Amino acid sequence: MKTTEQSAGLDGGAHLQNRIMDCLTSICGTNEVRSNPDLGVYECQIMDSMKTVELILAIEEQFGLYISPAELDRQLWATPRKIIADINGRLAS
C-alpha cells in the first residue's frame, strides 16, 4: 500500500528528508544531527533505546510507516544520513 508521501512523489525529496530531520532533531534535542548527517548518534550517545522508540513512533505518526523495534538494526540507523536512507527505502517498498 502506498503512503501519502509516495503518492505525492516525495519519497526521495528534500521535503521527506526535512520532515525526518525535524523528528530526529526534536527527539535528540540537538541541531547537531542536522548539521552533521554522518554523526554517529549512538556512538556519541545522542540516541539511546528510548529515543529510538520515540523516533519509531514519530515516523509511524508522520508517515504511517510501522517499524518494529525488534527488526531494527542499529547499524542501519547509526547516523542521520543512514536513518533517512532506511526510512526512504522502507517507504519506497
N, C-alpha and C positions, 0 to 999 in steps of 0.2 A: 504494500500500500504506500503510495506517495504521500509525503508530508506536504504541508503548505509551502515550506522552503523549496522543495524540489519542484512543485508545480509552478512556483514563481520564477524558477530558473536561477535561484540564488545560492544553490548548494556549494558552489565553488568561489563565490564572490566575496568582495570586501565586506558587504553587509553581514554575511554569515560570520565571517572572521571577527568583526567588531562586536557582534552580539555574544559570541563565545568569550571574547576577551573581556567584555563588560561583566559577564558572570564570574569569570576567573578572577578579575581584579577585585570585585566586590567580596568574594569568598576569601581570597587570600589577604585582603586588606592592604594591598600594596600595588602601586603602578609599575613596580619593577618587572612584573610579569609581562606587561605591555611593552615596556621599553627594551626588554631583553628576551626575545622569544626563544632563545636557546638556554635559558636559565634552568638549571636542574632544580625543579620545585620540591622534590622530596629530599634530594641531596642537601639543599640549603634550608631545609625544614620550613619551607613556606607552606607546603601542603603536608597534611597528615591524613590518617584514615578517616577522621571525622569530616575534614574539609573535602575529602574525596567524595564521601557520601553526599555532602551538601551540593557539590558540583554535579554529581549524577542526578540529583533531584532537580536542580536548576535546569539542566539540559532537558530532562523529561518535560518539565513545565514549559520551557521556552520553545522546544522543537517537537514535542510529542515523541521523543526517542527514548525508549526504555533500554537502560544498560544495567545488567545485573552486576552488583558488586563482586559476585563470585567469579564472573567471567572476565573481569577487568585485569589486564596485565599492566602492572605499574610501569614497565618499560615503554609501553605504548603511550603512557601519559607522563613521561619523565620531564618533558619541557612543554611550555605553552604551544610551541610550534607542533609538537607531536600530538598534543591534545586536540588541536584544531584539525590536524590531518586525520586523526582517528574518527572524530565526530563527523567530519565531512565524508569520509569513506563509508561510515555507517548510514548516513543519510542518503548516499548515492546507491546503496544496495537495494 
